[in-house]
Amino acid sequence: MSNTKTIFSGIQPTGQLHLGNYLGAIQNWVKLQDQYNCIYSIVDYHAITIDQDPKQMQAKILEIASLLLACGIDPKKSILFIQSHIPEHTELAWIFNTLTPIAELERMTQFKDKADRNKQNINAGLFTYPVLQAADILIYKADAVPVGEDQLQHVELTRKIVRKFNNKYGEYFTEPEAIASSAKRVMSLTEPESKMSKSHGEKSYIALTDSAEVIRQKISKAVTDSSPDGTMSAGVANLFNLLKYIETDKAILKDLEAQYKSGTLKYSELKNVLAEQIIKMLEPIQTRYQAYISDPQKVWAILADGQKRAETIAKQNMAEIKKLVGLL
């Protein structure tokens, strides 16, 4: 690789990608391809920390890969691969497990949230998830990680693991920086004070594969309750933020904001404009997605090529790491 800095980020194959995933992460991944050596992974080991149907896993991986390619991840610019196909991720995670205090993992808010939602299966993998995430990043000696606000704590833990490793075994890793997305928090349509998530039900999010009719229905039912103190409610603010995040024409946005300030804005009109803007943005992505998902051999070939390229880097770095640790 050149002197260009490297970034790493991953996404779980746990179902449909939605507008929050796209605006909060994937759109940023696409833009970063022209500035960095980009390594992107479908992190299936992370996915199985909660219950998954093994029979559906390969179909989900294919769907996520097809959507990433459709959104603009370019295999000529970036490395796209499946996490479990590179064993060095879990090898490095074990080394990091020996350096990471339990107290650090107990502070992770995502573990608490996921454990609360998955009380029937609070497993060790869920607990050590951030350690594997650190290994995902550092096996490629990534300089930066594009993340949402909810992952900043994990990046900070990765930086602490770097310091612990370097102090014990000698300077090897660089502390990765977090690269924030411009769309910091995309909120639920039905619970606008919470992040957009599939866990809130189908009406709460716009899937990237939703039809125009479904998008119009979901946006029409989005929460726009009035705020008791007369300020803009969370639901209305969410709709305006979505218009900004999807880069709506400034003249349209200014007109709607002026109507809101003057008290003449009809929320039905705001919703109509937003729905049509989302449909317009997603149409080319959906067209490309259909081309990829209908040609699975092409997608698997791209992932296989990404595996070879990622493997070359991971194997070399792992050999150096094992020497430092005294394992070679």
C-alpha positions as CSV (number, residue, x, y, z in Angstrom):
1,M,0.0,0.0,0.0
2,S,1.0,3.6,-0.5
3,N,1.6,6.3,2.2
4,T,-2.1,7.0,2.1
5,K,-3.6,6.4,5.5
6,T,-5.8,3.3,6.1
7,I,-9.3,3.1,7.5
8,F,-11.3,0.1,8.6
9,S,-15.0,-0.2,9.3
10,G,-17.4,-3.1,9.5
11,I,-21.1,-3.8,9.2
12,Q,-23.1,-6.8,10.5
13,P,-25.2,-9.0,8.2
14,T,-28.2,-8.9,10.4
15,G,-30.9,-7.9,8.0
16,Q,-32.0,-5.0,5.9
17,L,-29.9,-1.9,5.8
18,H,-31.9,1.2,6.5
19,L,-31.6,5.0,6.0
20,G,-29.8,5.3,9.3
21,N,-27.1,2.9,8.2
22,Y,-26.7,4.7,4.9
23,L,-26.7,8.3,6.1
24,G,-24.8,7.5,9.3
25,A,-22.1,5.3,7.9
26,I,-22.2,3.9,4.3
27,Q,-22.5,7.3,2.6
28,N,-19.4,8.3,4.5
29,W,-17.6,5.1,3.5
30,V,-18.2,5.9,-0.1
31,K,-16.8,9.4,0.2
32,L,-13.7,8.2,2.1
33,Q,-12.7,5.9,-0.8
34,D,-11.0,8.8,-2.6
35,Q,-9.0,9.9,0.5
36,Y,-7.9,6.7,2.2
37,N,-6.9,3.0,1.7
38,C,-10.3,1.7,2.7
39,I,-10.9,-1.8,4.2
40,Y,-14.6,-2.7,4.8
41,S,-15.8,-5.9,6.3
42,I,-19.1,-7.8,6.7
43,V,-18.6,-8.7,10.3
44,D,-20.4,-12.1,10.6
45,Y,-18.6,-13.1,13.9
46,H,-20.0,-10.0,15.5
47,A,-23.5,-10.9,14.2
48,I,-23.6,-14.3,16.0
49,T,-23.2,-12.7,19.4
50,I,-27.0,-12.6,19.2
51,D,-29.2,-15.4,17.9
52,Q,-29.1,-15.9,14.1
53,D,-30.6,-18.5,11.8
54,P,-27.6,-20.4,10.3
55,K,-29.6,-21.2,7.2
56,Q,-30.1,-17.5,6.5
57,M,-26.6,-16.3,7.2
58,Q,-25.2,-16.6,3.6
59,A,-28.3,-15.0,2.1
60,K,-27.9,-12.1,4.5
61,I,-24.2,-11.7,3.7
62,L,-25.0,-11.6,0.0
63,E,-27.8,-9.0,0.6
64,I,-25.5,-6.7,2.6
65,A,-22.6,-7.1,0.1
66,S,-25.0,-6.3,-2.8
67,L,-26.3,-3.2,-1.0
68,L,-22.8,-1.9,-0.1
69,L,-21.8,-2.3,-3.8
70,A,-25.0,-0.6,-4.9
71,C,-24.4,2.3,-2.5
72,G,-21.0,2.9,-4.1
73,I,-18.4,0.8,-2.4
74,D,-16.0,0.3,-5.3
75,P,-13.9,-3.0,-5.1
76,K,-11.3,-1.3,-7.3
77,K,-10.8,1.4,-4.6
78,S,-11.6,-0.5,-1.5
79,I,-11.2,-4.0,0.0
80,L,-14.5,-5.6,0.8
81,F,-14.5,-9.0,2.5
82,I,-16.2,-11.3,5.1
83,Q,-14.6,-11.1,8.6
84,S,-14.8,-14.9,9.4
85,H,-12.7,-15.7,6.3
86,I,-9.7,-14.0,7.8
87,P,-8.7,-16.0,11.0
88,E,-6.2,-13.4,12.0
89,H,-9.0,-11.3,13.4
90,T,-9.8,-13.8,16.1
91,E,-6.2,-14.6,16.7
92,L,-5.4,-11.0,17.5
93,A,-8.6,-10.7,19.5
94,W,-7.3,-13.5,21.9
95,I,-4.0,-11.6,22.4
96,F,-6.0,-8.4,23.1
97,N,-8.2,-10.3,25.5
98,T,-5.1,-10.9,27.7
99,L,-4.5,-7.2,27.9
100,T,-8.0,-5.9,28.4
101,P,-9.3,-5.5,32.0
102,I,-12.8,-6.8,32.7
103,A,-13.6,-3.5,34.3
104,E,-13.1,-1.7,30.9
105,L,-15.6,-4.1,29.2
106,E,-18.1,-3.7,32.0
107,R,-18.3,0.0,31.3
108,M,-19.3,-0.5,27.6
109,T,-22.8,0.9,27.3
110,Q,-23.5,-1.2,24.1
111,F,-23.0,-4.4,26.1
112,K,-25.5,-3.2,28.7
113,D,-28.0,-2.3,26.0
114,K,-27.6,-5.5,24.1
115,A,-27.6,-7.6,27.2
116,D,-30.9,-6.0,28.3
117,R,-32.5,-6.8,24.9
118,N,-31.1,-10.4,24.8
119,K,-31.5,-11.6,28.3
120,Q,-32.0,-15.2,27.1
121,N,-28.4,-15.2,25.6
122,I,-26.0,-12.9,27.5
123,N,-22.9,-14.6,26.2
124,A,-19.1,-14.1,26.6
125,G,-18.9,-13.0,22.9
126,L,-21.3,-10.2,23.6
127,F,-19.1,-9.1,26.5
128,T,-15.8,-9.2,24.6
129,Y,-17.3,-7.8,21.3
130,P,-15.3,-4.6,21.6
131,V,-12.1,-6.6,21.9
132,L,-12.8,-8.3,18.6
133,Q,-13.7,-4.9,17.1
134,A,-10.3,-3.6,18.2
135,A,-8.7,-6.6,16.5
136,D,-10.7,-6.0,13.3
137,I,-9.3,-2.5,13.2
138,L,-5.7,-3.1,14.3
139,I,-4.9,-6.3,12.3
140,Y,-4.7,-3.8,9.3
141,K,-3.0,-1.2,11.4
142,A,-5.8,1.2,10.5
143,D,-5.1,4.9,11.2
144,A,-8.8,5.9,11.5
145,V,-12.3,4.4,11.9
146,P,-15.5,6.0,10.5
147,V,-18.1,5.5,13.2
148,G,-21.3,6.8,14.6
149,E,-21.7,8.3,18.0
150,D,-22.7,5.0,19.5
151,Q,-19.3,3.5,18.6
152,L,-17.0,6.2,19.9
153,Q,-16.6,4.4,23.2
154,H,-15.4,1.3,21.4
155,V,-12.8,3.3,19.4
156,E,-11.6,4.8,22.7
157,L,-11.2,1.3,24.1
158,T,-9.2,0.3,21.0
159,R,-6.9,3.2,21.7
160,K,-6.4,2.0,25.3
161,I,-5.6,-1.5,24.0
162,V,-3.0,0.0,21.6
163,R,-1.3,1.8,24.6
164,K,-1.3,-1.4,26.7
165,F,0.1,-3.5,23.8
166,N,2.8,-0.9,22.9
167,N,3.8,-0.5,26.6
168,K,4.2,-4.2,27.0
169,Y,5.6,-5.3,23.7
170,G,7.1,-2.2,22.1
171,E,5.8,0.5,19.8
172,Y,3.9,-1.2,17.0
173,F,0.3,0.1,16.6
174,T,-0.9,3.6,16.0
175,E,-3.9,4.8,18.0
176,P,-6.7,5.1,15.5
177,E,-8.7,8.3,15.2
178,A,-12.5,8.3,14.9
179,I,-14.0,9.9,11.8
180,A,-17.5,11.1,12.5
181,S,-20.3,11.2,9.9
182,S,-22.1,14.4,9.1
183,A,-25.3,12.6,9.9
184,K,-24.5,12.0,13.5
185,R,-27.8,10.5,14.7
186,V,-30.6,9.4,12.4
187,M,-33.7,9.0,14.6
188,S,-36.6,6.6,14.5
189,L,-39.7,7.6,12.6
190,T,-42.0,6.3,15.4
191,E,-39.7,7.0,18.4
192,P,-37.9,10.2,17.4
193,E,-35.9,10.5,20.6
194,S,-34.3,7.1,19.8
195,K,-31.9,6.1,17.1
196,M,-33.4,4.6,13.9
197,S,-33.3,0.8,14.5
198,K,-34.9,-2.3,13.2
199,S,-35.6,-3.2,16.9
200,H,-38.4,-0.5,17.0
201,G,-40.4,-2.3,14.2
202,E,-40.8,-1.9,10.5
203,K,-42.7,1.4,10.6
204,S,-39.8,3.0,12.5
205,Y,-37.2,2.9,9.6
206,I,-36.9,3.3,5.9
207,A,-35.1,0.2,4.4
208,L,-32.9,0.9,1.4
209,T,-35.0,-1.6,-0.5
210,D,-38.4,-0.2,0.4
211,S,-40.6,0.6,-2.6
212,A,-41.8,4.1,-3.3
213,E,-45.3,3.3,-2.0
214,V,-43.9,1.8,1.3
215,I,-41.7,4.9,1.8
216,R,-44.6,7.2,1.4
217,Q,-46.7,5.2,3.9
218,K,-44.0,5.1,6.5
219,I,-43.2,8.8,6.2
220,S,-46.9,9.7,6.3
221,K,-47.2,8.0,9.7
222,A,-44.0,9.5,11.2
223,V,-44.5,11.1,14.6
224,T,-44.9,14.9,14.5
225,D,-46.3,15.5,18.0
226,S,-46.3,19.1,19.2
227,S,-43.8,20.1,21.9
228,P,-45.4,21.2,25.2
229,D,-43.1,24.3,25.4
230,G,-43.8,25.5,21.9
231,T,-40.4,24.5,20.5
232,M,-39.9,22.2,17.6
233,S,-40.8,18.7,18.6
234,A,-38.4,15.8,18.3
235,G,-40.5,14.3,15.5
236,V,-40.6,17.4,13.4
237,A,-36.9,18.1,14.0
238,N,-36.2,14.5,12.8
239,L,-38.0,15.1,9.5
240,F,-36.1,18.4,8.9
241,N,-32.8,16.7,9.8
242,L,-33.5,13.9,7.3
243,L,-34.1,16.5,4.6
244,K,-30.7,18.0,5.5
245,Y,-28.9,14.7,5.7
246,I,-30.1,13.6,2.2
247,E,-28.9,16.9,0.8
248,T,-32.2,18.3,-0.2
249,D,-32.1,21.4,-2.5
250,K,-31.4,24.4,-0.2
251,A,-34.2,26.4,-1.7
252,I,-36.8,23.7,-0.9
253,L,-35.4,23.4,2.6
254,K,-35.4,27.2,3.2
255,D,-39.0,27.5,2.1
256,L,-40.2,24.7,4.4
257,E,-38.2,26.2,7.3
258,A,-39.8,29.7,6.6
259,Q,-43.3,28.1,6.6
260,Y,-42.5,26.4,9.9
261,K,-41.4,29.7,11.5
262,S,-44.4,31.6,10.3
263,G,-46.7,28.8,11.5
264,T,-48.1,28.0,8.1
265,L,-46.4,24.7,7.5
266,K,-48.6,21.7,7.0
267,Y,-46.8,18.6,8.3
268,S,-48.5,16.6,5.5
269,E,-46.6,18.7,3.0
270,L,-43.3,18.4,4.9
271,K,-43.8,14.6,4.8
272,N,-44.7,14.6,1.1
273,V,-41.5,16.5,0.2
274,L,-39.3,14.3,2.4
275,A,-40.8,11.0,1.0
276,E,-40.2,12.1,-2.6
277,Q,-36.7,13.2,-1.8
278,I,-35.9,9.8,-0.2
279,I,-37.4,8.0,-3.2
280,K,-35.3,10.1,-5.6
281,M,-32.1,9.4,-3.6
282,L,-32.7,5.6,-3.3
283,E,-33.9,4.9,-6.8
284,P,-30.4,4.5,-8.4
285,I,-29.2,2.5,-5.4
286,Q,-32.2,0.1,-5.8
287,T,-31.5,-0.3,-9.5
288,R,-27.9,-1.2,-8.9
289,Y,-28.9,-3.5,-6.0
290,Q,-31.2,-5.5,-8.2
291,A,-28.4,-6.0,-10.7
292,Y,-26.0,-7.3,-8.0
293,I,-28.5,-9.5,-6.1
294,S,-29.5,-11.1,-9.4
295,D,-25.9,-12.0,-10.1
296,P,-24.6,-13.6,-6.9
297,Q,-21.6,-15.2,-8.5
298,K,-20.3,-11.7,-9.3
299,V,-20.8,-10.6,-5.7
300,W,-19.1,-13.7,-4.2
301,A,-16.2,-13.2,-6.6
302,I,-15.7,-9.6,-5.4
303,L,-15.8,-10.8,-1.8
304,A,-13.3,-13.6,-2.6
305,D,-10.9,-11.1,-4.2
306,G,-11.3,-8.8,-1.1
307,Q,-10.5,-11.8,1.1
308,K,-7.2,-12.4,-0.8
309,R,-6.2,-8.8,-0.5
310,A,-7.1,-8.5,3.2
311,E,-5.4,-11.8,3.9
312,T,-2.1,-10.6,2.5
313,I,-2.0,-7.7,5.0
314,A,-3.4,-9.6,7.9
315,K,-1.0,-12.5,7.7
316,Q,2.1,-10.2,7.4
317,N,1.0,-8.1,10.4
318,M,0.0,-11.2,12.5
319,A,3.5,-12.7,12.0
320,E,5.1,-9.5,13.2
321,I,2.7,-9.3,16.2
322,K,3.4,-13.0,17.2
323,K,7.1,-12.3,17.2
324,L,6.7,-9.3,19.5
325,V,4.5,-11.4,21.8
326,G,7.0,-14.3,21.8
327,L,4.8,-16.7,19.9
328,L,7.1,-17.1,17.0
